[in-house]
Each structure stands twice: as structure tokens, then as C-alpha cells.
């Protein structure tokens, strides 16, 4: 079913979470700018595409929440040996993901509801949600079962530092991600 929708809606993101299929439209300029800003922060902190973890956009992660469940995070930080961990359908083992980051669209989707449980179930150590609607950044860590035990919420005027376990030490001002610039 997901492959039929993928063909029917080119450029859209088709995901399966808990057996439910979702289709999201192409990202808008604000969404794309946020991802570019996060990538730039990672590169300034020293993340490169060599033998260290790397930041990659729109890489599919196979999830244990259903027989065909997968998601396509906006951005991921993955282990350098990820090429050896494809499961099927161009989806990769969640064990090689150190961080996933989602940017909400203007209409909130699964980023705040189904995805935290799915990523926690996969054991993804860090889940970052850039919540454009509520102008905040949430950093979820320490997955256990279907939940993240630690949830830190950051607001405009604050900065947040991602765990060094992602491979670099990086601090990002919330304003860079949620404050709309002309």
C-alpha cells in the first residue's frame, strides 16, 4: 500500500507507523531552512562524512512497531557503518541511528504523537522535535520501551546542547530554529 501511495504522490513522504500509513506533502521553505541550519551547526561542530557519525536528511528507519513499519525522519545522525545495516525497502536498522530530528509542518502530524513511541521502541537514543507551531524544541533521550524517560523542552531565548553520544558537541540556539525570519 505504501509503495502505491509513494508512486501516486511523488515527492511526498509516505510512512507506516503502527500499521497506519501517513502521507505528508513536500516541505515548505521554513522547514527546509531549519534543516539547513541544523546541518550547518553539525558541520561547524566538526561532523563530516568520514569515519565518524554523519548527518543525513530523509533516510528511512525500519521500526519494530509493526511488520512493515518505517519512518523517514527529516534528519538523522547515523553510525559510519550504516551501509552494512539496510534491512529492506531502503530502510535501515534503528540500531545505527544516534539521533532523529523532525520539524513539524504547519499542520501537526505524527511528530508529537506516534513517532516518539516508534523511535523509542527502536531504541533511538535521541529524538529532537522542532515544534514550529508552539515555538519550542523538545529533546527526548533515554528510550525505554515505548517512551523516552527524559524530555527537555527549550523555548526562544534559550539554547540546547545535544548529547555528545551523537558524535560531536553541538549547541543550537532555539531562536535559530523556531523564530520566523523575514
C-alpha positions in Angstrom: 0.0 0.0 0.0 2.7 2.5 1.0 4.6 1.8 -2.3 1.4 2.6 -4.3 0.9 5.9 -2.4 4.6 6.7 -2.9 4.1 6.3 -6.7 0.8 8.2 -6.6 2.2 11.2 -4.7 5.7 11.9 -6.0 7.9 13.9 -3.6 5.6 13.2 -0.6 6.8 11.4 2.4 5.0 8.1 2.9 5.5 6.4 6.3 4.0 3.4 8.1 3.7 3.7 11.9 1.8 1.1 13.9 0.4 -0.3 10.7 -1.1 3.1 9.8 0.0 4.9 6.6 0.6 8.6 6.5 1.4 10.9 3.6 2.9 14.3 4.1 3.3 17.0 1.5 6.6 18.5 0.4 8.4 20.7 2.9 8.0 24.5 2.8 10.8 27.0 2.7 10.8 27.5 6.5 11.1 23.7 7.1 14.0 23.4 4.6 15.8 26.4 6.2 15.6 24.8 9.6 17.1 21.6 8.3 19.9 23.5 6.6 20.6 25.5 9.9 20.8 22.2 11.9 23.1 20.7 9.3 25.3 23.8 9.4 25.5 23.6 13.2 26.6 19.9 12.9 29.3 20.8 10.3 30.6 23.7 12.4 30.9 21.3 15.4 33.1 19.0 13.3 30.7 16.4 11.9 31.8 15.3 8.4 31.2 12.3 6.1 34.3 10.3 7.0 34.8 7.6 9.6 32.7 9.4 12.2 28.9 9.6 12.6 27.2 11.6 9.8 24.1 13.7 9.5 21.8 12.7 6.7 18.4 14.0 5.6 15.4 11.8 4.8 16.9 8.4 5.5 14.4 5.6 6.2 14.5 3.8 9.5 12.9 0.4 9.9 10.8 0.3 13.1 9.8 -2.6 15.4 6.2 -1.3 15.9 4.7 -3.4 13.1 5.7 -5.8 10.4 6.2 -3.1 7.7 6.7 0.0 9.9 9.2 2.6 8.9 9.6 6.4 9.1 11.6 8.9 7.2 12.9 11.4 9.7 13.8 14.9 8.4 17.3 14.5 9.6 19.3 11.7 11.2 22.7 11.2 12.7 23.9 7.7 11.9 26.9 5.4 12.6 29.6 5.4 9.9 29.0 1.7 9.1 25.3 2.3 8.2 25.8 0.9 4.7 26.0 -2.6 6.3 22.7 -2.3 8.0 20.0 -2.0 5.4 17.1 -4.2 6.3 14.8 -3.9 3.3 13.0 -1.4 1.1 15.9 1.0 1.6 15.2 1.2 5.3 18.0 0.9 7.9 18.3 -0.8 11.3 17.4 1.6 14.1 20.5 0.4 16.0 22.7 2.6 13.8 20.7 5.8 14.4 22.1 8.0 17.1 19.6 10.8 16.6 16.5 11.6 14.6 15.1 15.1 14.2 11.7 16.0 13.0 10.4 19.5 12.1 6.7 19.9 12.4 4.7 21.2 9.5 2.1 23.9 9.8 -0.4 21.1 10.5 0.9 18.9 13.3 1.4 15.4 12.2 2.9 12.3 13.9 6.0 14.1 15.3 4.4 14.7 18.7 2.1 11.7 18.8 3.1 8.3 17.2 6.7 9.0 16.4 8.1 9.3 19.9 6.8 5.8 20.8 8.0 4.4 17.5 11.5 5.9 17.8 11.7 4.9 21.5 10.7 1.3 20.5 13.5 1.3 18.0 16.0 2.4 20.7 16.9 5.6 19.0 18.9 7.4 21.8 18.0 11.0 20.9 14.8 12.3 19.3 14.6 16.1 18.6 11.3 17.8 17.7 11.4 21.3 16.3 7.8 22.3 17.0 7.1 25.3 14.8 3.5 25.7 15.9 4.4 26.0 19.6 7.8 27.6 19.0 9.8 25.2 21.0 12.4 22.4 20.6 12.0 19.2 22.5 14.9 16.9 23.1 13.9 13.4 24.1 16.5 10.9 25.5 16.9 7.6 27.3 14.4 5.4 25.5 12.8 2.7 27.4 10.0 0.6 25.9 7.7 2.9 24.0 8.7 6.1 25.9 11.6 8.5 26.4 12.4 8.8 30.1 13.9 12.3 29.7 12.1 15.1 27.9 13.7 18.6 27.8 11.7 21.5 26.4 13.5 24.6 25.2 12.0 27.9 24.3 13.1 31.0 22.3 15.9 32.8 24.0 17.4 29.5 25.2 20.0 27.2 23.6 20.2 23.4 23.9 23.1 21.1 23.8 22.8 17.7 22.2 24.3 14.7 23.9 27.9 14.1 22.9 26.9 10.5 22.1 25.8 11.7 18.7 29.4 12.2 17.8 30.0 15.9 18.2 29.4 18.5 20.9 26.8 20.9 19.4 24.8 23.7 21.0 22.0 25.3 19.0 20.0 28.5 19.8 16.3 27.8 19.8 15.7 31.1 18.0 17.7 29.8 15.0 15.1 27.1 14.6 11.7 28.4 15.6 11.7 32.2 15.3 10.3 33.1 11.8 12.7 35.3 10.0 11.8 37.5 7.0 
